[in-house]
Amino acid sequence: MNSFDELWSELAPIGRNASTGGYRRYAFDTAELDCREWFVATAQARGLDVETDRNTNLWAWWVPPGIDPSAPALVLGSHLDSVPDGGAYDGPLGVVSAFAALDAVRDAGVAPDRPVALVAFADEEGARFGIACAGSRLMAGALDADKARGLVGRDGLTMGEAMSAQGFDPTTLGPDPERLARIGEFVELHIEQGRHLIERGAAVGVAESIWPHGRYRLTFRGVADHAGTTRMQDRHDPMVAYAHAALAADAAARATDSRATFGRIEVEPNGTNAVPSTVRAWLDARASDEPTLESLVARVADAAASGALTNGTEVDVTTESTTPLLTFDAPLRDRLVDVVSRSGAGSDVPVLPTAAGHDAGILATVGVRTAMLFVRNPTGISHSPDEFAEPVDCHAGVDALAAVFTDLAR
């Protein structure tokens, strides 16, 4: 069993739900804490110095003797948390591959000329508290610390309360410019969330850009009433207004080749025989450029307001997070393409955009030189138990990352 396979077999059982086959690793819950313990143990077994930063991101440092520890570091990694019933590969593939690439580099006798760090960013998916890439956003100053502490999770606890319950100090949250300054380059390996590599017949690709995207909370307010005795014309039903918004989102996204998803709703009082009083719905919207994204969200908001007006309900639209269009550092991107093409991972290394958000994108927005490698996903499916990568492609990803590691660390 090679290094990747051994590490993958250790991590894979953690947080897996036996009934669905999906993963439930949410920030500061038992499964996510177990993943953290795995990271620490894996790093310590390799003689790395492990630390948790002020925003609960995990770092494992390799600083060989004679190397200036303050020199700009090469950083590799991803995240360990998941969406509800998510797949095994989204995030963890990048962390496991970083450790496996480290093993390969060391086995080859390569010694870096500068510090190297492996990182697992906290709460990338935002599944518990609603804001994606929370750990990297806090570090970059893109998420206000007070706002983060006050975010309320699905269980009713705030992020601050959840942190305190697990021994973390929420008062330390906030920008970390000194740590950002230590990052020379950040390279994140990730499973592809789409079908570009399948269509190109390539095991590994390099990211070109990340679409602009955002999360928006729509709150529809009406009047709770009896489902049997209340005439349709007498109802103030917020679910009807929500339905207008959902249909408008689908139509607007299809018309512009964009993405619009209402993946989560909460209904009060949530009774089968009761007209709802409140519907909260979260819109995830993405587009190839910012004007298209703004237009898409505006069309959904207009449809929600129009739907509410027809039956005497009200709607509020709150922007929870937005990320602008991100184009990765072109010289670093081209360097990765050249290195990977010569590594044996494949002579054809596609350069492709992605509509998914990543910690690499957050760091890039504050001036960190970042790049991404993608590993082929034969299902094209992500955020689902059906997400998958063939072992041979995972190994190709490790080989590619090890080649990049060797090139950039010297």
Secondary structure by P-SEA (a helix, b strand, c coil): ccaaaaaaaaaccccccccccccccccccaaaaaaaaaaaaaaaaabbbbbbccccbbbbbbbccccccccccbbbbbbccccccccccccaaaaaaaaaaaaaaaaacccccbbbbbbbbcccccccccccaaaaaaaaccccaaaaaaccccccccaaaaaaaaccccccccccaaaaaaccbbbbbbcccccccccccccbbbbccccccbbbbbbbbbbbbbcccccccccccaaaaaaaaaaaaaaaaaaacbbbbccccccccccccccccbbbbbbbbbcccaaaaaaaaaaaaaaaaaaaaacbbbbbbbbccccccccccaaaaaaaaaaaaacccccbbbbbccccccaaaaaaaacccbbbbbccccccccccccccccaaaaaaaaaaaaaaaaaaac
